[in-house]
């Protein structure tokens, strides 16, 4: 708190006078921890000019600019719960700045603490992540866009670099401390919003799981593959492998003890006594009994190997089917936009008419919503987007318009069926355009039928994925394979000793790793969307890649066909 007058502080009977111009921290730690006040602060002079200066009106804004800022904030769902007085304080706290082309506003990796939240008044800015520009339509920010609030709200490093793309840009900015003070949200709400924003980052491209690849990429070099741990079966099977090795060592020690007892020798605990005779003692009764277990185990080995190999093959086939269908969704969306871009009306010079551009952008936005809601209905980690909080946050981040938000909230459908709405909007808008005669008046009825076929394909692909996930593998089959592998591995320490003696722990470790690893790999293949979270760092698909590629396709065709050479 910057004092503009004289205050009197009484703490533990100690009186301190603070005069104008002195900086006082006002014990922010106690406020954050909801602790009782430790002292009394009293105003000694009558003066209205005191408090935090950041809440006072910045002088470089006109009344029209204030109205513009207030309108942008009012349309953003993030500020829906902010009181009118607090909203006015926030508007007053904005200051205007002017930047030139290529000026960097935010830099990826920089701290957000004490930084600013920005609002674009004029010009365009570009978003760059890891040296690459985010694909359209989310890679460019224009008038009315708010950015920088995510890092400030969560005290996280900047997730992207944002710089001025246009010749000049006029922005309004407010410091992060003021923004946090006014946006007083409960911790639970902030945590939920953080989860939603993390998913939106995946959709926009500011966050990736595998460096921009849909699954973890690999290099064919032997040494590189040997060095990998995360995203491999080694990370899943290492614990059970170590457990079985220790169990096998315990079996070896116990058998050696029985051998000493059989020979009427005194057993002394030492490595020499345990490993002085590596091979199995065939004449000892306990080893002879274990040999019978080995014979049974050999029969099970053949059965387990065959069943597990087939199970792994079927699981991988399931994973490939889901991947193929996911790509077919992309292909159908791509075909839809190609049909649209090549059938709308153009000017005499071959460029799109204004009405055609508006239609392409409108339907492109519907298709992006459809694809987001499709995966939100199938992948549990995305389903929060279809909740009221998720929809509101999507609107505040520009993925939804306020009108679309109102329509979706009024629909009497569950969240996992919201994808039907934008899919219908796409086809209805095509039909309306053809009926009105503009801008699809020249399209033939066969083209309208092709549009309808693509919409039905999209619906069918989504239902195909859902049905495959629902019937991926019968419980009885998975249960059988699990019991086969577990009993095979657990019996191995006993069964292998009659064959290789003290070397059995090594063999048990190898068998455990490959057999349990194959089973774990099969389970990962059966959960391509990671709904069970069985392997957080393994090979589930980065759905954000699929969505981002389709987002780029929604603007690709009218960008590529915007001008004609004939």
Residue pairs with C-beta under 8 A, 6 or more apart in sequence:
1 23
1 24
1 25
1 26
1 51
1 52
2 23
2 24
2 51
2 52
2 53
3 18
3 19
3 20
3 21
3 22
3 23
3 24
3 50
4 20
4 47
4 49
4 50
4 51
5 20
5 43
5 44
5 45
5 47
5 49
5 50
6 17
6 18
6 19
6 20
6 43
6 44
6 45
7 17
7 18
7 24
7 41
7 42
7 43
7 44
8 15
8 16
8 17
8 18
8 41
8 42
8 43
8 44
9 15
9 16
9 17
9 18
9 39
9 40
9 41
9 42
10 39
10 40
10 42
11 38
11 39
11 40
12 39
17 44
18 24
27 37
27 38
29 35
30 36
30 37
30 38
43 50
52 178
54 93
54 175
54 177
54 178
55 89
55 92
55 93
55 178
56 92
56 93
57 92
58 92
58 93
58 94
58 95
58 96
60 95
60 96
61 69
61 94
61 95
61 96
61 172
65 96
65 121
65 172
66 91
66 92
68 121
69 91
69 94
69 119
69 172
70 87
70 88
70 91
72 119
72 144
72 146
73 79
73 82
73 87
73 90
73 91
73 146
74 87
75 144
75 402
76 146
76 395
76 396
77 392
77 393
77 395
77 396
77 405
78 149
78 183
78 393
78 396
79 87
79 90
79 183
79 396
80 392
81 185
82 90
82 182
82 183
86 182
87 182
89 182
90 174
90 178
90 179
90 182
93 174
93 175
93 178
93 182
94 119
94 172
94 173
94 174
95 172
95 173
95 174
96 121
96 170
96 171
96 172
97 170
97 171
97 172
97 173
98 168
98 169
98 170
98 171
99 105
99 123
99 164
99 168
99 169
99 170
99 171
100 164
100 167
100 168
100 169
101 164
101 165
101 166
101 167
101 168
102 163
102 164
103 163
103 164
103 169
104 161
104 162
104 163
105 118
105 125
105 148
105 162
105 163
105 164
105 171
106 115
106 118
106 147
106 148
106 151
106 158
106 160
106 161
106 162
107 158
107 161
108 128
108 129
108 130
108 157
108 158
108 159
108 160
108 161
109 157
109 158
110 157
110 158
111 157
111 158
112 148
112 151
112 152
112 154
112 155
112 156
112 157
112 158
112 176
113 155
113 176
114 175
114 176
114 177
115 148
115 151
115 152
115 158
115 175
115 176
116 148
116 152
116 173
116 174
116 175
116 176
117 146
117 147
117 148
117 149
117 152
117 173
117 174
117 176
117 179
118 146
118 147
118 148
118 171
118 172
118 173
119 144
119 145
119 146
119 171
119 172
119 173
120 141
120 142
120 143
120 144
120 145
120 147
120 169
120 170
120 171
121 143
121 170
121 171
121 172
122 143
122 168
122 169
122 170
123 142
123 143
123 164
123 165
123 166
123 167
123 168
123 169
123 170
123 171
124 140
124 141
124 142
124 164
124 165
124 166
124 169
125 140
125 141
125 142
125 145
125 147
125 162
125 163
125 164
125 165
125 166
125 169
126 133
126 139
126 140
126 141
126 162
126 163
126 164
126 165
127 133
127 134
127 138
127 139
127 140
127 141
127 160
127 161
127 162
127 204
127 206
128 134
128 160
128 161
128 162
128 163
129 159
129 160
129 161
129 205
129 206
132 212
133 139
134 160
134 204
134 205
134 206
135 205
135 548
135 549
135 551
135 552
136 551
136 552
136 555
136 559
137 364
137 365
137 368
137 551
137 554
137 555
138 203
138 204
138 205
138 551
139 205
140 165
141 147
141 162
145 398
147 162
148 158
148 162
149 179
150 156
150 159
150 197
150 201
151 157
151 158
151 159
152 176
152 179
152 180
153 179
153 180
153 183
153 190
153 193
153 194
154 190
154 194
154 197
159 201
159 206
159 207
160 206
185 193
189 389
192 384
192 389
193 389
193 393
195 384
196 384
196 385
196 389
196 390
196 393
196 394
197 393
197 397
198 207
199 381
199 382
199 384
199 385
200 385
200 393
200 394
200 397
200 399
201 207
202 208
202 209
202 542
202 543
202 544
202 547
203 372
203 399
203 544
203 547
203 548
203 551
204 548
205 544
205 548
207 544
208 542
208 544
208 545
209 542
209 544
210 216
210 217
210 542
211 217
212 545
213 542
213 545
214 541
214 542
214 545
214 546
215 539
215 540
215 541
215 542
216 231
216 539
218 224
218 225
218 228
219 225
228 234
229 235
230 537
231 537
231 538
231 539
232 538
233 517
233 518
233 520
233 521
233 538
234 513
234 517
235 535
235 537
235 538
236 517
236 520
236 524
236 535
236 538
237 512
237 513
237 516
237 517
237 520
238 513
240 489
240 512
240 516
241 509
241 512
241 513
241 516
242 509
244 489
244 490
244 492
244 493
244 508
244 509
244 512
245 505
245 508
245 509
245 512
247 490
247 493
247 508
248 492
248 493
248 496
248 504
248 505
248 508
248 509
249 505
250 493
251 493
251 494
251 497
251 504
252 274
252 497
252 501
252 502
252 504
252 505
253 274
255 281
255 284
255 286
255 287
255 290
255 497
256 267
256 273
256 274
256 502
257 267
258 284
258 286
259 281
259 284
259 286
259 287
260 266
260 267
260 273
261 267
262 284
262 285
262 286
267 273
274 502
275 502
277 501
277 502
278 501
278 502
278 503
279 500
279 501
279 502
280 287
280 497
280 498
280 499
280 500
280 501
281 287
281 501
282 288
282 291
282 498
287 497
287 498
288 498
290 494
290 495
290 497
290 498
291 498
293 491
293 494
293 495
293 498
294 494
294 495
294 496
294 498
294 499
296 495
297 488
297 491
297 492
297 494
297 495
298 495
300 484
300 487
300 488
300 491
301 488
303 484
304 484
304 485
304 488
304 515
307 480
307 481
307 484
308 481
308 484
308 485
308 515
308 518
308 519
308 522
309 518
311 477
311 481
311 519
311 522
312 518
312 519
312 521
312 522
312 525
314 473
315 473
315 521
315 522
315 523
315 525
315 526
316 522
316 525
318 468
318 472
318 473
318 525
318 526
318 528
319 525
319 526
319 528
321 468
322 465
322 468
322 469
322 528
322 529
322 541
323 528
323 541
325 461
325 464
325 465
325 468
326 465
326 541
326 546
327 546
328 457
328 461
329 371
329 374
329 458
329 461
329 462
329 465
329 546
329 550
330 546
330 549
330 550
330 553
332 454
332 457
332 458
332 461
333 367
333 370
333 371
333 458
333 550
333 553
333 554
334 550
334 553
334 556
335 454
336 367
336 426
336 451
336 454
336 455
336 458
337 360
337 363
337 364
337 367
337 553
337 554
337 556
337 557
337 558
338 557
339 447
339 450
339 451
339 454
340 359
340 360
340 363
340 430
340 451
340 557
340 558
341 360
341 557
341 558
341 560
341 561
342 557
342 561
343 440
343 442
343 443
343 447
344 352
344 353
344 356
344 359
344 360
344 439
344 440
345 352
345 353
345 355
345 356
345 438
345 439
345 440
345 441
345 442
346 352
346 353
346 356
346 564
347 353
350 563
350 564
350 566
351 562
351 563
351 564
352 360
352 558
352 562
353 439
355 438
355 439
356 439
357 558
359 429
359 433
359 439
359 440
360 558
361 555
362 429
363 426
363 429
363 430
364 554
364 555
364 558
365 401
365 554
366 422
366 423
366 425
366 426
366 429
367 422
367 426
367 550
367 554
368 399
368 547
368 550
368 551
368 554
369 399
369 400
369 404
369 422
370 419
370 422
370 423
370 426
370 458
371 546
371 547
371 550
371 551
372 382
372 385
372 394
372 399
372 547
373 385
373 386
373 418
373 419
373 421
373 422
374 419
374 462
375 382
375 543
375 546
375 547
376 382
376 383
376 384
376 385
376 386
376 390
376 415
376 416
376 418
376 419
377 383
377 386
377 415
377 416
377 417
377 418
377 419
377 462
377 466
378 462
378 465
378 466
378 469
378 529
379 529
379 530
379 531
379 543
380 529
380 531
381 530
381 531
382 543
383 415
383 416
384 390
385 391
385 394
386 415
386 416
386 418
387 415
388 409
391 400
391 405
391 408
391 409
392 405
394 400
394 405
395 401
395 402
395 404
395 405
400 408
407 421
408 418
408 421
411 418
411 421
413 420
413 421
419 462
420 459
423 455
423 458
423 459
426 455
427 451
427 452
427 455
430 440
430 448
430 451
431 448
433 439
433 440
434 440
434 441
434 443
434 448
469 529
469 531
472 526
473 526
478 523
478 526
481 519
481 522
482 519
485 515
485 516
485 519
488 511
488 515
489 508
489 511
489 512
489 515
489 516
492 504
492 507
492 508
492 511
492 512
493 504
493 505
493 508
496 504
496 507
496 508
497 504
500 507
520 535
523 534
523 535
524 534
524 535
524 538
524 539
524 540
525 539
527 534
527 535
527 540
528 540
528 541
529 540
529 541
529 543
530 536
530 540
